[in-house]
């Protein structure tokens, strides 16, 4: 058997073109809840009052449930209305090849993203911004600046300008 390799963006695109057709409503209200409930039962997932579980057995079951959920359920592309399936080997290969550390920015603005366990003494990375939400071009700079000037914010996540120089974005155009 050939070793697994990570899925490239081109592989994903080809798979999505041929993937199972599905509506977003079916995905959100049927597939995800049904499969999540099945995984909860299969892996005996029960939460107490703690936000981040510290029980090693539960942590392992949560990881396995997540792997199984992704391999069983697949990935939905809302633009194409299609689902692709990926194997557990492909998932594991992708995890294995994921960089262990990423540095964004430079000099005094550099932020290092590294694995962090719950209750770690190192503070979590705080990302600020409208995170993909539409933002009027009239206030875009001010909105982004308001996040950037907050001392607690380590990195910025852009909003999406609803228009550029008054022109709306249109699909299938440059």
DSSP file (Angstrom, degrees, kcal/mol; ACC not computed):
  #  RESIDUE AA STRUCTURE BP1 BP2  ACC     N-H-->O    O-->H-N    N-H-->O    O-->H-N    TCO  KAPPA ALPHA  PHI   PSI    X-CA   Y-CA   Z-CA
    1    1 A X              0   0    0      0, 0.0     2,-0.1     0, 0.0     3,-0.1   0.000 360.0 360.0 360.0 134.1    0.0    0.0    0.0
    2    2 A X        -     0   0    0      1,-0.1     3,-0.1     3,-0.0     2,-0.0  -0.403 360.0-102.0 -68.8 143.3    1.4    3.4   -0.9
    3    3 A X        -     0   0    0      1,-0.1    -1,-0.1    -2,-0.1     2,-0.0  -0.349  42.0-103.0 -65.0 147.9    2.1    5.8    2.0
    4    4 A X        -     0   0    0     -3,-0.1     2,-0.3    85,-0.0    -1,-0.1  -0.346  36.7-162.7 -66.8 150.5   -0.5    8.4    2.6
    5    5 A X        -     0   0    0     -3,-0.1    89,-0.2    -2,-0.0    88,-0.1  -0.945  28.9 -92.9-130.6 156.0    0.3   11.9    1.5
    6    6 A X        -     0   0    0     -2,-0.3     2,-0.5    87,-0.2    85,-0.1  -0.323  43.8-107.0 -67.1 152.7   -1.3   15.2    2.5
    7    7 A X        -     0   0    0     83,-0.2     2,-0.1     4,-0.1    -1,-0.1  -0.670  34.8-145.0 -79.4 127.1   -4.1   16.4    0.4
    8    8 A X     >  -     0   0    0     -2,-0.5     4,-2.5     1,-0.1     5,-0.2  -0.414  27.3-106.0 -85.0 167.7   -3.1   19.4   -1.7
    9    9 A X  H  > S+     0   0    0      1,-0.2     4,-2.1     2,-0.2     5,-0.1   0.846 124.3  53.0 -61.0 -32.6   -5.4   22.3   -2.5
   10   10 A X  H  > S+     0   0    0      2,-0.2     4,-2.4     1,-0.2    -1,-0.2   0.892 107.0  50.8 -70.8 -39.9   -5.6   20.9   -6.0
   11   11 A X  H  > S+     0   0    0      2,-0.2     4,-2.6     1,-0.2    -2,-0.2   0.940 111.4  48.4 -59.5 -47.1   -6.6   17.4   -4.7
   12   12 A X  H  X S+     0   0    0     -4,-2.5     4,-2.9     1,-0.2    -2,-0.2   0.915 110.2  51.6 -60.8 -43.8   -9.4   19.0   -2.6
   13   13 A X  H  X S+     0   0    0     -4,-2.1     4,-2.0     1,-0.2    -1,-0.2   0.938 111.4  46.8 -59.5 -47.9  -10.6   21.1   -5.6
   14   14 A X  H  X S+     0   0    0     -4,-2.4     4,-1.1     1,-0.2    -1,-0.2   0.907 113.6  48.6 -61.4 -42.4  -10.9   18.0   -7.8
   15   15 A X  H  X S+     0   0    0     -4,-2.6     4,-1.0     1,-0.2     3,-0.5   0.905 109.1  52.8 -65.5 -40.7  -12.6   16.0   -5.1
   16   16 A X  H  < S+     0   0    0     -4,-2.9     3,-0.5     1,-0.2    -1,-0.2   0.884 103.7  56.9 -63.3 -37.1  -15.1   18.8   -4.4
   17   17 A X  H  < S+     0   0    0     -4,-2.0    -1,-0.2     1,-0.2    -2,-0.2   0.827 119.3  32.1 -61.9 -29.7  -16.0   19.0   -8.1
   18   18 A X  H  < S+     0   0    0     -4,-1.1    -1,-0.2    -3,-0.5    -2,-0.2   0.423  97.8 118.6-105.6  -1.4  -16.9   15.3   -7.9
   19   19 A X  S  < S-     0   0    0     -4,-1.0    65,-0.2    -3,-0.5     2,-0.1  -0.063  77.1 -76.1 -67.8 166.4  -18.2   15.2   -4.3
   20   20 A X  E     -A   83   0A   0     63,-1.1    63,-2.0    62,-0.1     2,-0.2  -0.381  49.8-120.4 -62.3 132.2  -21.6   14.4   -3.0
   21   21 A X  E     +A   82   0A   0     61,-0.2     2,-0.3    -3,-0.1    61,-0.2  -0.533  44.4 159.4 -75.2 141.7  -24.1   17.2   -3.6
   22   22 A X        -     0   0    0     59,-2.6     2,-0.2    -2,-0.2     3,-0.0  -0.983  37.8-117.5-160.1 148.8  -25.7   18.5   -0.5
   23   23 A X     >  -     0   0    0     -2,-0.3     4,-2.2     1,-0.1     5,-0.1  -0.583  27.1-122.6 -85.8 155.4  -27.6   21.6    0.8
   24   24 A X  H  > S+     0   0    0     -2,-0.2     4,-3.0     1,-0.2     5,-0.2   0.873 113.5  55.8 -63.6 -36.1  -26.1   23.6    3.6
   25   25 A X  H  > S+     0   0    0      2,-0.2     4,-2.9     1,-0.2     5,-0.3   0.922 107.6  47.6 -62.8 -44.5  -29.3   23.1    5.6
   26   26 A X  H  >>S+     0   0    0      2,-0.2     5,-2.3     1,-0.2     4,-1.9   0.919 114.5  47.7 -61.9 -42.6  -28.9   19.3    5.3
   27   27 A X  I  <>S+     0   0    0     -4,-2.2     5,-2.5     3,-0.2     6,-0.3   0.957 119.2  38.5 -60.6 -51.9  -25.3   19.5    6.3
   28   28 A X  I  <5S+     0   0    0     -4,-3.0     5,-0.3     1,-0.2    -2,-0.2   0.860 128.4  29.5 -70.1 -37.9  -25.9   21.8    9.3
   29   29 A X  I  <5S+     0   0    0     -4,-2.9    -3,-0.2    -5,-0.2    -1,-0.2   0.561 133.4  19.5-107.1  -9.6  -29.2   20.3   10.6
   30   30 A X  I  X5S+     0   0    0     -4,-1.9     4,-2.2    -5,-0.3     5,-0.3   0.678 122.4  39.8-120.2 -62.4  -28.9   16.6    9.6
   31   31 A X  I  ><S+     0   0    0     -5,-2.3     4,-2.7     2,-0.2     5,-0.3   0.949 118.3  42.8 -62.0 -54.7  -25.4   15.4    8.9
   32   32 A X  H  ><S+     0   0    0     -5,-2.5     4,-2.8    -6,-0.2     5,-0.3   0.950 117.9  43.0 -62.6 -52.4  -23.5   17.2   11.6
   33   33 A X  H  > S+     0   0    0     -5,-0.3     4,-2.3    -6,-0.3    -1,-0.2   0.909 116.3  48.9 -61.8 -39.5  -25.9   16.7   14.5
   34   34 A X  H  X S+     0   0    0     -4,-2.2     4,-1.9     2,-0.2    -1,-0.2   0.947 116.3  41.3 -63.9 -48.6  -26.5   13.0   13.6
   35   35 A X  H  X S+     0   0    0     -4,-2.7     4,-2.4    -5,-0.3    -2,-0.2   0.878 113.6  52.9 -69.4 -37.2  -22.8   12.2   13.3
   36   36 A X  H  X S+     0   0    0     -4,-2.8     4,-2.4    -5,-0.3    -1,-0.2   0.917 110.0  48.3 -63.5 -42.3  -21.8   14.2   16.4
   37   37 A X  H  X S+     0   0    0     -4,-2.3     4,-2.0    -5,-0.3    -1,-0.2   0.895 111.1  51.2 -63.9 -39.7  -24.4   12.4   18.5
   38   38 A X  H  X S+     0   0    0     -4,-1.9     4,-3.0     1,-0.2    -2,-0.2   0.903 111.5  47.0 -64.3 -40.9  -23.2    9.0   17.1
   39   39 A X  H  X S+     0   0    0     -4,-2.4     4,-2.5     2,-0.2    -2,-0.2   0.886 108.7  55.0 -68.1 -38.7  -19.6    9.9   18.0
   40   40 A X  H  <>S+     0   0    0     -4,-2.4     5,-2.5     1,-0.2    -1,-0.2   0.913 115.4  39.3 -59.9 -43.0  -20.6   11.1   21.5
   41   41 A X  H ><5S+     0   0    0     -4,-2.0     3,-1.1     3,-0.2    -2,-0.2   0.937 115.0  51.5 -72.5 -47.3  -22.2    7.7   22.1
   42   42 A X  H 3<5S+     0   0    0     -4,-3.0    -2,-0.2     1,-0.3    -3,-0.2   0.872 120.4  34.3 -58.4 -40.0  -19.5    5.6   20.4
   43   43 A X  T 3<5S-     0   0    0     -4,-2.5    -1,-0.3    -5,-0.2    -2,-0.2   0.267 106.8-122.2-102.7  10.4  -16.7    7.3   22.4
   44   44 A X  T < 5 -     0   0    0     -3,-1.1     2,-0.6     1,-0.2    -3,-0.2   0.929  41.4-175.4  49.7  55.5  -18.7    7.7   25.6
   45   45 A X      < +     0   0    0     -5,-2.5     2,-0.4    -6,-0.2    -1,-0.2  -0.745  11.9 161.3 -88.8 119.2  -18.1   11.5   25.6
   46   46 A X        -     0   0    0     -2,-0.6     2,-0.4     0, 0.0    12,-0.0  -0.997  22.6-150.7-138.2 133.8  -19.5   13.2   28.7
   47   47 A X        -     0   0    0     -2,-0.4     2,-0.1     1,-0.1     4,-0.1  -0.836   6.8-166.5-107.0 142.6  -18.5   16.6   30.0
   48   48 A X        -     0   0    0     -2,-0.4    -1,-0.1     2,-0.2     5,-0.0   0.087  54.7 -67.1 -95.2-144.7  -18.5   17.8   33.6
   49   49 A X  S    S+     0   0    0     -2,-0.1     2,-0.2     2,-0.0    -2,-0.0   0.592 100.0 104.0 -88.5 -11.1  -18.1   21.5   34.6
   50   50 A X        -     0   0    0      1,-0.1    -2,-0.2     2,-0.0     3,-0.2  -0.506  61.0-150.4 -76.5 139.8  -14.6   21.9   33.4
   51   51 A X  S    S+     0   0    0      1,-0.3     2,-0.6    -2,-0.2    -1,-0.1   0.921  90.0  36.0 -73.0 -45.1  -14.1   23.9   30.2
   52   52 A X  S    S-     0   0    0      2,-0.0    -1,-0.3     0, 0.0     2,-0.1  -0.943  92.2-128.9-112.1 114.8  -11.0   22.0   29.1
   53   53 A X        -     0   0    0     -2,-0.6    65,-0.1    -3,-0.2    -6,-0.0  -0.360  22.1-175.2 -65.3 139.3  -10.9   18.4   30.1
   54   54 A X        +     0   0    0     -2,-0.1     2,-0.5     5,-0.0    -1,-0.1   0.487  50.3 109.4-110.1  -8.4   -7.8   17.2   32.0
   55   55 A X     >  -     0   0    0      1,-0.2     4,-2.6     2,-0.0     5,-0.2  -0.592  62.0-148.6 -72.0 119.2   -8.7   13.5   32.1
   56   56 A X  H  > S+     0   0    0     -2,-0.5     4,-2.5     1,-0.2     5,-0.2   0.877  95.5  52.1 -59.9 -40.8   -6.2   11.8   29.7
   57   57 A X  H  > S+     0   0    0      2,-0.2     4,-2.3     1,-0.2    -1,-0.2   0.931 111.8  45.9 -62.8 -44.8   -8.6    9.1   28.8
   58   58 A X  H  > S+     0   0    0      2,-0.2     4,-2.8     1,-0.2    -2,-0.2   0.900 110.9  53.6 -64.1 -40.0  -11.3   11.6   27.9
   59   59 A X  H  X S+     0   0    0     -4,-2.6     4,-2.2     1,-0.2    -2,-0.2   0.921 110.4  47.0 -60.9 -42.7   -8.8   13.7   26.0
   60   60 A X  H  X S+     0   0    0     -4,-2.5     4,-2.6     2,-0.2    -2,-0.2   0.903 112.4  49.3 -65.4 -41.1   -7.8   10.6   23.9
   61   61 A X  H  X S+     0   0    0     -4,-2.3     4,-2.7     2,-0.2    -2,-0.2   0.887 109.8  51.9 -65.8 -38.5  -11.5    9.7   23.3
   62   62 A X  H  X S+     0   0    0     -4,-2.8     4,-2.3     2,-0.2    -2,-0.2   0.916 110.6  48.3 -62.4 -42.7  -12.2   13.3   22.2
   63   63 A X  H  X S+     0   0    0     -4,-2.2     4,-2.5     2,-0.2    -2,-0.2   0.947 113.5  46.3 -62.9 -47.9   -9.3   13.1   19.7
   64   64 A X  H  X S+     0   0    0     -4,-2.6     4,-2.8     1,-0.2     5,-0.2   0.895 111.7  51.8 -62.3 -39.8  -10.4    9.8   18.3
   65   65 A X  H  X S+     0   0    0     -4,-2.7     4,-2.9     2,-0.2    -1,-0.2   0.903 110.3  49.4 -63.0 -40.5  -14.0   11.0   18.1
   66   66 A X  H  X S+     0   0    0     -4,-2.3     4,-2.4     2,-0.2    -2,-0.2   0.915 112.2  47.4 -64.2 -43.3  -12.8   14.1   16.2
   67   67 A X  H  X S+     0   0    0     -4,-2.5     4,-2.6     2,-0.2     5,-0.2   0.945 115.4  45.3 -61.3 -48.4  -10.7   11.9   13.8
   68   68 A X  H  X S+     0   0    0     -4,-2.8     4,-2.9     1,-0.2     5,-0.3   0.902 111.7  52.9 -62.9 -42.8  -13.6    9.5   13.3
   69   69 A X  H  X S+     0   0    0     -4,-2.9     4,-3.0    -5,-0.2     5,-0.5   0.928 112.1  44.9 -59.6 -46.6  -16.1   12.5   12.8
   70   70 A X  H  X S+     0   0    0     -4,-2.4     4,-2.2     1,-0.2    16,-0.4   0.930 116.6  44.9 -65.6 -45.0  -13.9   14.1   10.1
   71   71 A X  H  < S+     0   0    0     -4,-2.6    15,-0.2    -5,-0.2    -2,-0.2   0.880 121.1  39.9 -67.0 -36.9  -13.2   10.8    8.3
   72   72 A X  H  < S+     0   0    0     -4,-2.9    -2,-0.2    -5,-0.2    -3,-0.2   0.906 125.7  33.4 -76.2 -44.0  -16.9    9.7    8.5
   73   73 A X  H  < S-     0   0    0     -4,-3.0    -3,-0.2    -5,-0.3    -2,-0.2   0.863  90.8-161.2 -85.9 -39.5  -18.5   13.1    7.8
   74   74 A X     <  -     0   0    0     -4,-2.2     2,-0.4    -5,-0.5    11,-0.2  -0.475  32.1 -58.1  87.2-162.8  -16.1   14.7    5.4
   75   75 A X  E     -B   84   0A   0      9,-2.3     9,-2.3    -2,-0.1     2,-0.4  -0.984  43.3-142.3-126.6 130.7  -15.8   18.4    4.6
   76   76 A X  E     -B   83   0A   0     -2,-0.4     2,-0.7     7,-0.2     7,-0.2  -0.788   3.7-156.7 -96.5 133.0  -18.6   20.6    3.2
   77   77 A X  E  >> -B   82   0A   0      5,-3.0     4,-2.2    -2,-0.4     5,-1.3  -0.926   3.9-167.6-107.1 107.6  -17.9   23.3    0.6
   78   78 A X  T  45S+     0   0    0     -2,-0.7    -1,-0.1     1,-0.2   -54,-0.1   0.793  84.5  57.7 -69.5 -27.2  -20.7   25.8    0.9
   79   79 A X  T  45S+     0   0    0      1,-0.2    -1,-0.2     3,-0.1    -2,-0.0   0.893 120.1  28.2 -68.5 -38.5  -19.8   27.5   -2.4
   80   80 A X  T  45S-     0   0    0     -3,-0.2    -2,-0.2     2,-0.2    -1,-0.2   0.625  99.2-130.8 -96.5 -15.5  -20.1   24.3   -4.4
   81   81 A X  T  <5 +     0   0    0     -4,-2.2   -59,-2.6     1,-0.3     2,-0.3   0.908  66.9 121.5  64.2  41.1  -22.7   22.5   -2.2
   82   82 A X  E   < -AB  21  77A   0     -5,-1.3    -5,-3.0   -61,-0.2     2,-0.4  -0.942  53.3-141.4-137.3 157.8  -20.6   19.4   -2.2
   83   83 A X  E     -AB  20  76A   0    -63,-2.0   -63,-1.1    -2,-0.3     2,-0.4  -0.940  10.4-160.6-119.3 137.7  -18.9   17.2    0.4
   84   84 A X  E     - B   0  75A   0     -9,-2.3    -9,-2.3    -2,-0.4     2,-0.4  -0.891  10.6-141.9-112.8 152.6  -15.5   15.5    0.1
   85   85 A X        -     0   0    0     -2,-0.4     2,-0.3   -11,-0.2   -14,-0.1  -0.869  14.7-170.4-107.6 144.0  -14.4   12.5    2.2
   86   86 A X        -     0   0    0    -16,-0.4   -12,-0.1    -2,-0.4     2,-0.1  -0.973  21.1-119.4-131.4 150.9  -10.9   12.1    3.5
   87   87 A X     >  -     0   0    0     -2,-0.3     4,-2.2     1,-0.1     5,-0.1  -0.412  22.4-115.6 -86.6 162.2   -9.3    9.0    5.1
   88   88 A X  H  > S+     0   0    0      1,-0.2     4,-2.9     2,-0.2     5,-0.2   0.871 118.4  56.2 -62.8 -35.9   -7.9    8.8    8.6
   89   89 A X  H  > S+     0   0    0      2,-0.2     4,-2.4     1,-0.2    -1,-0.2   0.912 107.5  48.1 -61.8 -41.4   -4.5    8.1    7.0
   90   90 A X  H  > S+     0   0    0      2,-0.2     4,-2.1     1,-0.2   -83,-0.2   0.889 112.1  49.6 -65.7 -38.3   -4.8   11.4    5.0
   91   91 A X  H  X S+     0   0    0     -4,-2.2     4,-2.4     2,-0.2    -2,-0.2   0.951 112.1  47.3 -63.8 -48.8   -5.8   13.2    8.2
   92   92 A X  H  X S+     0   0    0     -4,-2.9     4,-2.8     1,-0.2    -2,-0.2   0.888 111.3  51.3 -61.8 -39.5   -2.9   11.8   10.2
   93   93 A X  H  X S+     0   0    0     -4,-2.4     4,-2.0     2,-0.2    -1,-0.2   0.906 109.6  50.4 -65.1 -40.3   -0.4   12.6    7.4
   94   94 A X  H  X S+     0   0    0     -4,-2.1     4,-0.5     2,-0.2    -2,-0.2   0.911 112.1  47.2 -62.2 -42.1   -1.7   16.2    7.4
   95   95 A X  H >< S+     0   0    0     -4,-2.4     3,-1.1     1,-0.2    -2,-0.2   0.924 110.5  52.8 -63.5 -44.4   -1.3   16.5   11.1
   96   96 A X  H 3< S+     0   0    0     -4,-2.8    -1,-0.2     1,-0.3    -2,-0.2   0.864 112.5  44.5 -60.6 -36.8    2.2   15.0   10.9
   97   97 A X  H 3< S+     0   0    0     -4,-2.0    -1,-0.3    -5,-0.2     2,-0.2   0.457  84.5 115.5 -90.1  -0.9    3.3   17.5    8.3
   98   98 A X  S << S-     0   0    0     -3,-1.1    -3,-0.0    -4,-0.5    -4,-0.0  -0.507  78.9-104.1 -68.3 132.9    1.8   20.5   10.1
   99   99 A X        -     0   0    0     -2,-0.2     3,-0.1     1,-0.1    -1,-0.1  -0.284  19.8-144.0 -57.8 141.9    4.5   22.9   11.1
  100  100 A X  S    S+     0   0    0      1,-0.2    15,-0.7    -3,-0.1     2,-0.3   0.640  84.7  22.3 -81.8 -15.2    5.2   22.8   14.9
  101  101 A X  E     -C  114   0B   0     13,-0.2     2,-0.4     2,-0.0    -1,-0.2  -0.978  63.1-172.6-153.3 137.4    5.8   26.5   15.0
  102  102 A X  E     -C  113   0B   0     11,-2.0    11,-3.7    -2,-0.3     2,-0.6  -1.000   9.7-156.2-132.3 132.5    4.8   29.5   12.9
  103  103 A X  E     -C  112   0B   0     -2,-0.4     2,-0.4     9,-0.2     9,-0.2  -0.945   9.9-169.9-110.1 123.1    6.0   33.0   13.3
  104  104 A X  E     +C  111   0B   0      7,-2.6     7,-2.8    -2,-0.6     2,-0.1  -0.908  55.1   7.7-109.1 139.4    3.8   35.8   11.9
  105  105 A X  S    S-     0   0    0     -2,-0.4     2,-0.3     5,-0.2     5,-0.2  -0.226  78.2-107.5  85.1-179.3    5.1   39.4   11.7
  106  106 A X    >   -     0   0    0      4,-0.1     3,-2.0    -2,-0.1     4,-0.1  -0.967  65.9  -1.9-148.3 163.7    8.6   40.6   12.4
  107  107 A X  G >  S-     0   0    0     -2,-0.3     3,-1.5     1,-0.3     0, 0.0  -0.302 131.2  -7.4  55.4-130.5   10.7   42.5   14.9
  108  108 A X  G 3  S+     0   0    0      1,-0.3    -1,-0.3     3,-0.0    -3,-0.0   0.665 139.1  56.0 -72.9 -13.1    8.6   43.7   17.8
  109  109 A X  G <  S+     0   0    0     -3,-2.0    -1,-0.3     2,-0.0    -2,-0.2   0.411  78.4 123.2 -95.3   1.6    5.4   42.6   16.0
  110  110 A X    <   -     0   0    0     -3,-1.5     2,-0.4    -5,-0.2    -5,-0.2  -0.411  40.7-169.6 -67.5 136.4    6.5   39.0   15.7
  111  111 A X  E     -C  104   0B   0     -7,-2.8    -7,-2.6    -2,-0.1     2,-0.6  -0.997  11.1-146.8-129.4 128.0    4.1   36.4   17.2
  112  112 A X  E     -C  103   0B   0     -2,-0.4     2,-0.6    -9,-0.2    -9,-0.2  -0.847   5.6-156.6 -99.8 120.6    5.1   32.8   17.6
  113  113 A X  E     +C  102   0B   0    -11,-3.7   -11,-2.0    -2,-0.6     2,-0.3  -0.867  28.7 155.9 -95.7 117.6    2.3   30.2   17.3
  114  114 A X  E     -C  101   0B   0     -2,-0.6   -13,-0.2   -13,-0.2   -14,-0.1  -0.942  50.7 -79.3-137.5 157.9    3.3   27.0   19.1
  115  115 A X        -     0   0    0    -15,-0.7     2,-0.4    -2,-0.3   -15,-0.0  -0.287  48.9-170.8 -56.9 143.9    1.4   24.1   20.6
  116  116 A X        -     0   0    0      4,-0.0     2,-0.2    -3,-0.0     3,-0.1  -0.992  12.3-142.7-141.8 128.6    0.0   25.0   24.0
  117  117 A X    >   -     0   0    0     -2,-0.4     3,-1.6     1,-0.1     0, 0.0  -0.565  38.9 -84.6 -88.5 155.5   -1.6   22.7   26.5
  118  118 A X  T 3  S+     0   0    0      1,-0.3    -1,-0.1    -2,-0.2     3,-0.1  -0.257 116.4  19.9 -55.0 145.5   -4.5   23.7   28.8
  119  119 A X  T 3  S+     0   0    0      1,-0.2    -1,-0.3    -3,-0.1     2,-0.0   0.650  88.3 159.1  64.7  17.8   -3.4   25.4   31.9
  120  120 A X    <   -     0   0    0     -3,-1.6    -1,-0.2     1,-0.1     4,-0.1  -0.372  47.8-130.8 -66.8 150.3    0.0   26.3   30.4
  121  121 A X  S    S+     0   0    0     -3,-0.1     2,-0.3     2,-0.1    -1,-0.1   0.796  87.1  88.2 -73.9 -26.5    1.8   29.2   32.0
  122  122 A X  S    S-     0   0    0      1,-0.1    -2,-0.1     0, 0.0    -3,-0.0  -0.559  89.0-115.6 -73.0 131.8    2.4   30.8   28.5
  123  123 A X        -     0   0    0     -2,-0.3    -1,-0.1     1,-0.1    -2,-0.1  -0.307  31.0-106.1 -67.5 150.5   -0.5   33.0   27.7
  124  124 A X        -     0   0    0      1,-0.1     2,-0.4    -4,-0.1    -1,-0.1  -0.358  37.9 -98.1 -71.3 157.5   -2.7   32.1   24.6
  125  125 A X        -     0   0    0     29,-0.1     2,-0.6    28,-0.0    -1,-0.1  -0.625  36.2-147.8 -74.0 130.5   -2.4   34.0   21.4
  126  126 A X        -     0   0    0     -2,-0.4    28,-2.8    26,-0.2    29,-1.7  -0.910  11.4-165.9-105.4 117.3   -5.2   36.6   21.2
  127  127 A X  E     -d  155   0C   0     -2,-0.6     2,-0.3    27,-0.2    29,-0.2  -0.879   7.6-169.5-102.6 132.4   -6.4   37.3   17.7
  128  128 A X  E     +d  156   0C   0     27,-2.8    29,-2.5    -2,-0.5     2,-0.2  -0.893  31.1  81.5-120.9 152.0   -8.6   40.4   17.2
  129  129 A X  S    S-     0   0    0     -2,-0.3    29,-0.2    27,-0.2    15,-0.1  -0.722  86.1 -71.0 141.3 171.0  -10.6   41.6   14.2
  130  130 A X    >   -     0   0    0     27,-0.4     3,-1.7    -2,-0.2    28,-0.2   0.422  60.7-141.0 -77.9   3.2  -13.9   41.1   12.5
  131  131 A X  T 3   -     0   0    0     26,-1.0    28,-0.2     1,-0.3    27,-0.1   0.848  69.4 -33.2  41.3  66.9  -12.8   37.6   11.3
  132  132 A X  T 3  S+     0   0    0     26,-3.0    -1,-0.3     1,-0.3    27,-0.2   0.427 101.1 136.3  78.3  -1.2  -14.2   37.4    7.8
  133  133 A X    <   -     0   0    0     -3,-1.7    27,-2.6    25,-0.2    -1,-0.3  -0.510  65.2 -97.3 -77.5 147.4  -17.3   39.5    8.5
  134  134 A X  E     -e  160   0D   0     25,-0.2     2,-0.4    -2,-0.2    27,-0.2  -0.431  43.5-172.0 -66.2 136.3  -18.3   42.1    6.0
  135  135 A X  E     -e  161   0D   0     25,-2.9    27,-1.9    -2,-0.1    28,-0.4  -0.998  27.6-111.8-131.7 133.3  -17.1   45.6    6.9
  136  136 A X    >>  -     0   0    0     -2,-0.4     3,-1.3    25,-0.2     4,-0.9  -0.370  21.6-131.3 -61.4 137.2  -18.0   48.9    5.2
  137  137 A X  T 34 S+     0   0    0      1,-0.3     4,-0.5     2,-0.2     3,-0.2   0.781 104.6  67.7 -62.8 -24.5  -15.0   50.4    3.3
  138  138 A X  T 34 S+     0   0    0      1,-0.2    -1,-0.3     2,-0.1     4,-0.2   0.805 116.7  22.9 -65.1 -28.6  -15.9   53.7    5.0
  139  139 A X  T <> S+     0   0    0     -3,-1.3     4,-2.8     2,-0.1     5,-0.2   0.357  92.6 105.0-118.3   4.3  -14.9   52.3    8.4
  140  140 A X  H  X S+     0   0    0     -4,-0.9     4,-2.6     1,-0.2     5,-0.2   0.922  83.9  44.5 -54.8 -52.5  -12.6   49.5    7.5
  141  141 A X  H  > S+     0   0    0     -4,-0.5     4,-2.7     1,-0.2    -1,-0.2   0.919 115.2  48.5 -61.3 -44.3   -9.3   51.2    8.5
  142  142 A X  H  > S+     0   0    0      2,-0.2     4,-2.1     1,-0.2    -1,-0.2   0.894 111.4  50.1 -64.2 -39.6  -10.8   52.5   11.7
  143  143 A X  H  X S+     0   0    0     -4,-2.8     4,-1.3     2,-0.2    -2,-0.2   0.949 113.8  44.3 -63.4 -48.7  -12.2   49.1   12.6
  144  144 A X  H  X S+     0   0    0     -4,-2.6     4,-2.5    -5,-0.2     3,-0.2   0.901 113.0  52.0 -63.7 -40.4   -8.9   47.4   12.0
  145  145 A X  H  X S+     0   0    0     -4,-2.7     4,-2.2    -5,-0.2    -1,-0.2   0.870 102.7  59.2 -63.8 -36.5   -7.0   50.1   13.8
  146  146 A X  H  < S+     0   0    0     -4,-2.1     4,-0.3     1,-0.2    -1,-0.2   0.872 111.4  41.0 -62.8 -35.4   -9.2   49.8   16.8
  147  147 A X  H >< S+     0   0    0     -4,-1.3     3,-1.4    -3,-0.2     6,-0.3   0.911 112.5  55.2 -74.2 -43.4   -8.2   46.1   17.2
  148  148 A X  H 3< S+     0   0    0     -4,-2.5    -2,-0.2     1,-0.3    -3,-0.2   0.818 103.8  54.4 -61.3 -33.1   -4.5   46.8   16.4
  149  149 A X  T 3< S+     0   0    0     -4,-2.2     2,-0.5    -5,-0.2    -1,-0.3   0.569  81.7 104.6 -82.9  -6.8   -4.2   49.4   19.1
  150  150 A X    X   -     0   0    0     -3,-1.4     3,-1.2    -4,-0.3   -22,-0.1  -0.636  66.2-146.5 -76.2 123.8   -5.4   47.0   21.9
  151  151 A X  T 3  S+     0   0    0     -2,-0.5    -1,-0.2     1,-0.3    -4,-0.0   0.805  95.9  57.5 -60.8 -31.1   -2.4   45.9   23.9
  152  152 A X  T 3  S+     0   0    0     -3,-0.0     2,-0.4     2,-0.0    -1,-0.3   0.707  86.3  93.5 -74.8 -19.7   -4.0   42.5   24.6
  153  153 A X    <   +     0   0    0     -3,-1.2   -26,-0.2    -6,-0.3     3,-0.1  -0.634  46.7 178.3 -82.3 124.9   -4.3   41.7   20.8
  154  154 A X        +     0   0    0    -28,-2.8     2,-0.3    -2,-0.4   -27,-0.2   0.833  67.1  13.4 -91.6 -39.1   -1.4   39.7   19.4
  155  155 A X  E    S-d  127   0C   0    -29,-1.7   -27,-2.8   -50,-0.0     2,-0.4  -0.937  70.7-126.0-138.1 159.2   -2.5   39.3   15.8
  156  156 A X  E     -d  128   0C   0     -2,-0.3     2,-0.5   -29,-0.2   -27,-0.2  -0.842   9.7-159.4-108.2 143.6   -5.2   40.7   13.5
  157  157 A X        -     0   0    0    -29,-2.5   -26,-1.0    -2,-0.4   -27,-0.4  -0.989  28.3-123.8-119.3 122.4   -7.8   38.8   11.5
  158  158 A X        -     0   0    0     -2,-0.5   -26,-3.0   -29,-0.2     2,-0.2  -0.188  10.1-142.6 -66.0 151.2   -9.2   40.8    8.6
  159  159 A X        -     0   0    0    -28,-0.2     2,-0.5   -27,-0.2   -25,-0.2  -0.431  32.5-105.5 -89.0-179.6  -12.8   41.6    8.0
  160  160 A X  E     -e  134   0D   0    -27,-2.6   -25,-2.9    -2,-0.2     2,-0.3  -0.956  25.9-125.1-114.8 122.3  -14.0   41.6    4.3
  161  161 A X  E     -e  135   0D   0     -2,-0.5   -25,-0.2   -27,-0.2     8,-0.2  -0.499  12.1-149.8 -66.6 126.6  -14.6   44.9    2.7
  162  162 A X  S    S+     0   0    0    -27,-1.9     7,-0.8    -2,-0.3     2,-0.3   0.817  80.1  10.5 -67.2 -31.1  -18.1   44.8    1.3
  163  163 A X  E     -F  168   0E   0    -28,-0.4     2,-0.4     5,-0.2     5,-0.2  -0.952  63.9-143.7-141.8 160.6  -17.1   47.2   -1.5
  164  164 A X  E >  S-F  167   0E   0      3,-2.3     3,-2.0    -2,-0.3     0, 0.0  -0.980  90.5 -17.6-128.6 118.6  -13.9   48.6   -2.9
  165  165 A X  T 3  S-     0   0    0     -2,-0.4    -1,-0.1     1,-0.3     3,-0.1   0.867 131.0 -52.8  50.4  39.5  -14.2   52.2   -4.1
  166  166 A X  T 3  S+     0   0    0      1,-0.2     2,-0.5     0, 0.0    -1,-0.3   0.382 112.7 120.8  83.8  -3.5  -17.9   51.7   -4.1
  167  167 A X  E <   -F  164   0E   0     -3,-2.0    -3,-2.3     1,-0.0    -1,-0.2  -0.822  57.5-134.8 -99.1 128.7  -17.9   48.5   -6.3
  168  168 A X  E     -F  163   0E   0     -2,-0.5    -5,-0.2    -5,-0.2     2,-0.2  -0.465  27.1-105.7 -74.9 149.9  -19.3   45.3   -4.9
  169  169 A X        -     0   0    0     -7,-0.8     2,-0.4    -8,-0.2    -1,-0.1  -0.506  36.5-161.3 -71.1 145.0  -17.4   42.1   -5.3
  170  170 A X    >   -     0   0    0     -2,-0.2     3,-0.8     3,-0.0    -1,-0.0  -0.994  18.8-114.0-131.1 137.9  -18.8   39.7   -7.9
  171  171 A X  T 3  S+     0   0    0     -2,-0.4     3,-0.1     1,-0.2     0, 0.0  -0.277  96.6  24.2 -66.8 155.9  -18.2   36.0   -8.3
  172  172 A X  T 3  S+     0   0    0      1,-0.2     2,-0.3     2,-0.0    -1,-0.2   0.788 100.7 108.3  58.9  32.6  -16.3   34.7  -11.3
  173  173 A X    <         0   0    0     -3,-0.8    -1,-0.2     0, 0.0    -3,-0.0  -0.902 360.0 360.0-129.4 162.0  -14.6   38.1  -11.9
  174  174 A X              0   0    0     -2,-0.3    -3,-0.1    -3,-0.1    -2,-0.0   0.526 360.0 360.0 -64.8 360.0  -11.0   39.1  -11.4
